[in-house]
Amino acid sequence: MKVFPGVCLVSGLLAVSSSLTFALPRFAARTGARCESCHVNPSGGEMRQAFGVRYGREELPVPTWSQDFEMEDFTNLIGNVLGIGADMRTLYYSRPSSHGFFQMQGDLYVNLRLAKKVSLFLNKGLYSGFEIFGLLNILPAKGYLKVGKFLPDYGTRLDDHTTFIRTYTGFSPELGRPELTGGEAAISPGPITITGGVYNSVDAYGSSGTGKMAYMGRIEGMFGIADHVNLSLGGNYFGNGTLPSSVVTRIASDVGVNLSPSGSLAENTLMGGFGSFSYHDLTIFGEVDLMQTKAAETTTKGLITYVEADYPVVTGVDLKASYDFYDPDKDVKSGAISRYSGGLEFFPIAGVEVRPLYRWVKRQDVPAEQGEASWSEFQMLVHFYF
């Protein structure tokens, strides 16, 4: 399949930034801080640490508006043993064939400090899924051990569950629950972080899984190369995983390729790179993944990329542009899908975000019986965070 348009766009963004690689979330890139500086989960996302709470309430919103609603001595800590948090996202969408509201997220977080450097974390989602893990910050070089059921630390942990690097890799809650039971360990010597993990390849109740194990390896670094200039680089591998049937069905629907024609489990191997570049307020980040999927006698090799650029025009308003690309089988000249997005993120007051986006989607060489080759859609996301 043709990947030239995607390569051109990526190259263009690289040229604009003068120096870039591929994706860490923009706040980490902008501040030069690691994920664990803002979040309880060292992989990033979910419940916020004290620094993350302060950054979200003091640095993001419109200053004058936020001051009118300011709560003195705000904290998400109850005593010295309990922390709480939450995220709620409601989406309005308008497409050529449908429109309406969708409750994208409703997560409640609880973090219990059991001892110094030991905690128990629970994330209960709106639907059937959950995360629960014990975290021990006891390894040398600021390292940790994490044991329980959680999302493996592969790729870029974006809050947009519909990005192709999350959806088509199987790591998006949009198509079921991507959490796996297992363990991770990491150390952070200097600016480098090295992580390894082992998990059930398929999670089920009791011992009803497949018995196969999945493995993850990751290395990344965050570097301050000058005043207000930060650069990150990273790479990771996830092997022997299983692509959920819901993802296979989505791929068949979106691009007309069924990765598991026999109905058997699709074994999935991922290898990718990511990075970010931040110059003052301009932040660009992205990710590229090669995906090999085996099912029965069939093996397909796909390509997934994501690039995003963000710029705060004023405090409280970030301009946002992104590009998604997915090619499920590089040996076939049809079926690729591209998505271009543009809009802004508006933080009127502490704890509230409004994100209007316009998106244009194009499928390559789609037969008429499989639907439209291109379409546009509008999205309005309202996010409450604590």
N, C-alpha and C positions, 0 to 999 in steps of 0.2 A: 504494500500500500504506500501511497505517497505521504511522506512526512515533511516535504519541503516547506509548505506554508508555516508549519509549527517551528521548524528550524530557523526560518527567516525571522519570525517574531522574536524567538529567544535571542538570536544574534543581535537583533535591533535593540532589545532591552539591554543587552550586554554593552553595546556601543554607547548607549545613552548614559549608562552608569560608569563608563570608563573602565571599570574593573568589577567583575561579578562572577559568582558561581551560582550554584543552585541551593535550601529553604528552611530557615527557622522562622517562627512567627515574628511578626514585625516588632513587637514590643521588646523581645529579647535582643533583636538586631539593633534596635534604636538605642537601647540602654547599655548594650554590651554585657548584660547580666544573663546568667544561666537560668534555666527553667525553674530549678529548685529555689532560686532567690525569691520568686513570686508565688510558687505553688507548693502545697504540701506533697503532692506526688512529684518525685524528681523527674518523671518523664514529661511533666508539664500538663497544663489544663486542669480543669476541675477546681477544687477548693484552693483559696488563696492564703498565702502566708501574710504576716503583718505588712511586709514591704509591698506585696501585691495588692493588698487592701488599700494601703495608703496611696499607691500609684494610681489605682483605678478611681479613687475618690478625689484626689488632689490634682493630678496631672491631665486627666482625660476630659473632664466636663468643661462646659463654658463657665469661666470663673465667676462672673457676676450672677448668673442664674443659680449656680451651685451654692454660692454663699447664702442665698435666700433660704435654701433648704438644708443648710448644714446642721449636722448633729454633733454636738460637742463630745469629745472623748469617745468617738465611735470605735468599737472593737467587735470582732467576731469571736472573741475568746470569752469563755465562761470559767472564771477561776484560772488555775494554771494547769488543768488537766483536760479540758474540753474545748474544742473549737468546732464551729458550725459554718455552713455556707450553702449557697443554692444558686442555680442557674435556671431561668425559664425563657424559652424562645418560642414565639408565636409568629407564624409566617402567613402572609397573604400572597397568593400567586394568581397571575392572570396569563393564561396560554390561549392559543387559538381554539382549542377544543374544550377548555374547562377553566374555571376560576373558583376560588374559595379560600378558606382558612385551613391551616394545618398546625397542630400543636407539635412543633419539632422537638422540643426538649422540656423536661421538668425534672431536674435532678436535685436531690437533697444530700448534702455531705456532712459527715460527722467524723471528727478525728479525736481519738482518745490517747492522751499521753500516759503510757503505762509506767515509764521510767525515763531517766535521762537517755536520750538518743533512741528511745523505743516507743513506737506508736502503733495504733490500730486504726485503719482508715476504712470507712464504709461510704459508698456512693450508691444510692437507690434511685433508679430512674423511674420515669413516668410509666413506662411499660414493664415488661417482665424481667428485664435485665438488671444486673447489679455488679458492682465491684466491691471486693473486700480483700484487704491484704494487711499483713504485718510488715512494718518497716523498721529495720535496724540500721542506724547510722553508725556502724561500729568498725567498718573496714578502714585500712590506712588510706592516705591520700584522699580524704573526704569521701570515702566510699560508703556504699550501703548494700544491704541485702533486702530483697522484697519477695515475700512468699504469699500466695493466695490466688485469687481469681481477678484478673485485670487485663487491660488492653496491652499487648506486647509493644515495646518501645521501638516500633519500626516506623521510619519515615517522619513526616512533618505532622504534628498534632494540630490540625486546623479546626476551628469551630464550625466551619461550613462542612457539614456531613456529606454534601452532594458533590464535592470536588472529586474528580476522577481518580486521583491518587489515594483516596480513601474508599470510594464506592467500589471500583473495579478490582481493588486488591483484597477486598473482603474485610477491611478495617473500619467500616462505617456502620453506626447503629441504624442508619436509614433502612438497611436491608436485613434486620435481625440483630442479634447480639454478638459482637466480635470478641468479647472477653474470653480468655483462656486461663485454665488453672495451671500454675507452674511457679517458677522462681526466676528472679533476675538478680544479678550482681553487677556493681559498677565501681570504678575508681576514677578519680579526677586529679591526676598529677599535673599541676600547673594549669594551663589553659585547655588541656586535652581531657576528654572523658571517654572511657572505654567501657562498654556494656556488653554483657552476655546473658542469654536466657534460654531456658528449656521449659516446654509446655506440652500439655496434651494437644495433639493435632486436631482433635475434635472433642468438645466438652459435652458431657451428658450427665444425667443423674447417676449417682452411685458409680458402679464400675461398668456401665453400659457403653463406654466409648470404644474407639477402635483399637486402643492399645498402642498406637503409633505416637511418637514424640516429634514435636517441631522444635527447631533451634533458631536462635537469633544472635547475630553479632553486630556490633555498632561501634564506630569510632567517630568522634567529632571534636572540633576545636573552635573556640571563640577568641578572636584576637582584636585588640585595640591597636590599630596601626598608625593612628594619628589622633589629634584632638577632634572629637565628634566624627570619627571615621572608624567603623567596626566591620570586621570581616569574619564570617564563619564558613567552615568547610566540614563535610562529613560524608560517610558512606555506611551502608548497612546491608545485611543479608538475612533473609528469612527462608528457611528450608524445611521441606517435608510437611508444610501446612496443608490444610484442606480448604478448598474454596467452597463456601456454603452454597447450597442448592438455590437459595434466593438470589445470590449474585449471578450464578449461571443463568437463571431465568431472566434476570435483568439484562445481561449481556445479549442473550438471544432476542429479547424484545427491542433493545436499543440499536444493535448493530447487525442483527440477523445471523449471529454465530453462536451455536450451542456447543459449549466446551465439554459437555458431558452427555453425548448422544445416547449412551447406553443406560443412563440414569445412575451410574456408579458415582462414587465420590471422586471429585477432581483434585488431584494432588497439585499443590501450588508451590513454586519456588520464586522468590523475589530477590532482586539485587538492584540496588539503586544508590544514587548520590544526591546530596542536598547542600544548600548553603545560602548565605545571605550577604548583602552589602548595604551598609547604611552610611550616608554622607549627610551630616547634620540631620535634617528632618526627612530627607528622601530615603526610603527603604525599598529595596528590591530583594525578593527571595524566590526560591523555586526548588523543584524536585524532579528527578527523572528516574523511572523504574523500568527495568526489564523483567517481564513476567513469563515464566514457563509453566504451562498447565498440562498435566497428563491425566487422561481418563480413558480406561480400556486400552485400545490400540492407537489412540489419537494423542498427539503432542502438538501444542500450539505455542508460539512465541510471540508475545505482545510487547507493546511499548506504551508507557504512560508518562505524561509530562504535565507540569503545572508551573506557571510563572505569575507572580503578583507584584505590583508596584503600588506604594502608598505614599501620600504626601499630605501633611496637615496644613491646610491653607490658613486656618486660624485655630486657636485652641478650642477643641470640641468638635471640629469638622475635619475629617480625613477624606481626601479623594482616593478612590480605589479603582484599579484596573487589573484584570486577570485573564489568563488564557489556560484552558484545559485541552488536552489532546489524549485520545485513546485509540490505539490500533490493536485489536484483539489478535490479529494474525499477520505478521509482517510478510509472510509468503503469499498472501492473497491481495489482489489489487482493489478490494472493496471492503466496506464495513467500518472504516475509520470514522470517528466522530470528534468534532471540534466545537468548543464553546468559548465565546468571547463575552466578557462581563465588564460593566462599568457602572460606577455609582459613587456613593459616599457613605461614610459612617458618622453619625451625629450623636454626640454625647451631651444632651442638654443639661442633665443634673447627675449627681453621683448615683450610680446603681442603675442607670437607664441608658440604653442605646437604641437608636433607630437607624436601620440600614436599608435604604432604597437601592435596588439594582435593576439594570436593564441587561438582558442576556439575549445573545443570538447564537443559535445552535445549528450546525450543519453536519449532515451525514453524507459520507462519500459513496457515490455509485450505488444508491439504494434502489432496488426494484420497486415499481409502482405499487405492487401489492403489499409492501411493507410500510407504507405510509409516506409522510412528507420527507423530503430530502433536507429541508431547512425550515426553521421557524424562529420566532422571537417570543420572549416572555418578560413580564415585569414581576418583580418580587419586592415585598416590603416586610422586613423582619423587625420585630420589636423584642428587645432583650432586656430582661431584668436580672441583675446579678448582685450577689451578696458574698 
